[in-house]
Amino acid sequence: MNKRNLCSETLFQKAFFEYAKDLKRFLFFKFKDMETAEDILQESFLKLWKNCEKVTYSKVKSYLFTIANNAFLDVKKHEKVVRDYNKSYVEQNKTVSPEFLIIEKEFYTKVERAIASLPPKQREVFIMSKIEKLKYKEIAQKLDISVKAVEKRMHQALKSFKERIDYKI
Amino acid sequence: MKKNYQNIDELFADWMMGKRTDKDIKMLLYEDEFVHFKKLQKSIEIWSELERPLTPEYQKILFKIKKAPSKPKNKIFKLAMRVVIPVAAILLLFFGIEIFNDFNVSIQTAYGEQKNIQLPDGSEVILGSHTSLSYNKKTWQKKRELNLQGQAYFKVTKGQKFLVKTKLGNVQVLGTRFEVVSRKDIFNVICFEGKVAVSSLQNEMVLLPGKAVLIIGNKVQEQTVDNDKPDWFRGESNFENVPLKVVLVELENQYNIRFDTTKIVVNQNFTGSFPHNNLSLALASVFKPLNITYQVKDNVVKLFNRK
């Protein structure tokens, strides 16, 4: 299985669901931009499919991350050319407002860990709300509890999240 | 915190849930605390974006792959073909067409079409829309084996084992009535009569009458059915609490359309039906109840969540 190339749709799909999330995360922290990360993610997998004959399953991960990293370097090279060209222009735009905060990878890793360590019931509601984008009413229906109870759990989740981040419980 | 008005974590939760505005908390917090709140809020947004399922992206990639012309073959292959084709043509001339007729039978249906066929042993197959089926006429008496891609209903006469092979798994029976759907990564087997052995990439199981199994990717879902025949015989498709994705694939294969699901989250379930002879009615009956709006352009249907 590990020696077979990626030209079968089943294996290609398996590779996608195994590595796409990690690759997206990697790209996001390189580019600091979600849209670019998603574009490059798609390009990387299209490239993988194009070259599927040459890539065995055991090589997929390093292949994908190499493509993605090269794409990053290309973009940066291009940006540098543009930046050098109108240097004086960019320098002026240096106001920092909370809206343009850059989240560092270290900080984000703490956030991830805090969410992962939430008590199961709180975490469940948190995920349904933030990832599945369900409304409180829909969560209430799914879990067979009242809307009030959902709100309470969500509130607890956010509170324990904040505690975990600041006091490292 | 400027005043010990309330626990700061409590305040954070209130604010995140929209019970307090930025302006409210700015009055209560020092500047760096406010920035910290904002950073946490943004991190949660990033988290929900990075952790969400990437199924829509996968579909987008598949769509692009399928749309692109078939992959360029390598040079050696091209060169080989330049030799092989003339040689084959000469052989054909000498030995006649006979030897190339290896008794392979292959049958296709177009979008929206259904076809009844009879196999050499008298078993019946009804092919659904956009489906292909092939078998070998010569070896059929010894080995009842056929390849299927798409959707088909089988009524098998009693006899030796009868094997349906698909990309996603195999279905084996002795004599019975059942339906097989194998499209994209969706593998669906429904048993109407007798016993059906299903072996997919994920698992193996035996279905009894009235039972069905729906496998999507590596998720296996068992179902019960109460009708005696597939509902697409009556020119409609019925669904009971199945992932929306299954419905989309079925629509695509019935009407020759493609869905662009990049703007929506496809994780809801659908219960209901759609007709096979009226696209606009079909789209309305699926998406209206789910609160999804859509735009049709050429044969691509773009989906949006209704705001």
HADDOCK unambig.tbl for C-alpha pairs under 7 A between the chains (distance, minus, plus):
assign (segid A and resid 21 and name CA) (segid B and resid 50 and name CA) 6.87 0.50 0.50
assign (segid A and resid 24 and name CA) (segid B and resid 50 and name CA) 6.96 0.50 0.50
assign (segid A and resid 25 and name CA) (segid B and resid 50 and name CA) 6.24 0.50 0.50
assign (segid A and resid 42 and name CA) (segid B and resid 61 and name CA) 6.54 0.50 0.50
assign (segid A and resid 46 and name CA) (segid B and resid 61 and name CA) 6.76 0.50 0.50
assign (segid A and resid 98 and name CA) (segid B and resid 35 and name CA) 6.08 0.50 0.50
assign (segid A and resid 98 and name CA) (segid B and resid 38 and name CA) 6.53 0.50 0.50
assign (segid A and resid 101 and name CA) (segid B and resid 39 and name CA) 6.81 0.50 0.50
assign (segid A and resid 103 and name CA) (segid B and resid 39 and name CA) 6.90 0.50 0.50
assign (segid A and resid 103 and name CA) (segid B and resid 43 and name CA) 6.81 0.50 0.50
assign (segid A and resid 108 and name CA) (segid B and resid 43 and name CA) 6.22 0.50 0.50
assign (segid A and resid 111 and name CA) (segid B and resid 43 and name CA) 6.92 0.50 0.50
assign (segid A and resid 130 and name CA) (segid B and resid 48 and name CA) 5.67 0.50 0.50
assign (segid A and resid 131 and name CA) (segid B and resid 48 and name CA) 5.09 0.50 0.50
assign (segid A and resid 131 and name CA) (segid B and resid 52 and name CA) 5.53 0.50 0.50
assign (segid A and resid 155 and name CA) (segid B and resid 13 and name CA) 5.57 0.50 0.50
assign (segid A and resid 158 and name CA) (segid B and resid 13 and name CA) 5.06 0.50 0.50
assign (segid A and resid 159 and name CA) (segid B and resid 9 and name CA) 5.26 0.50 0.50
assign (segid A and resid 159 and name CA) (segid B and resid 10 and name CA) 5.88 0.50 0.50
assign (segid A and resid 159 and name CA) (segid B and resid 12 and name CA) 6.98 0.50 0.50
assign (segid A and resid 159 and name CA) (segid B and resid 13 and name CA) 5.39 0.50 0.50
assign (segid A and resid 162 and name CA) (segid B and resid 9 and name CA) 5.83 0.50 0.50
assign (segid A and resid 163 and name CA) (segid B and resid 9 and name CA) 6.50 0.50 0.50
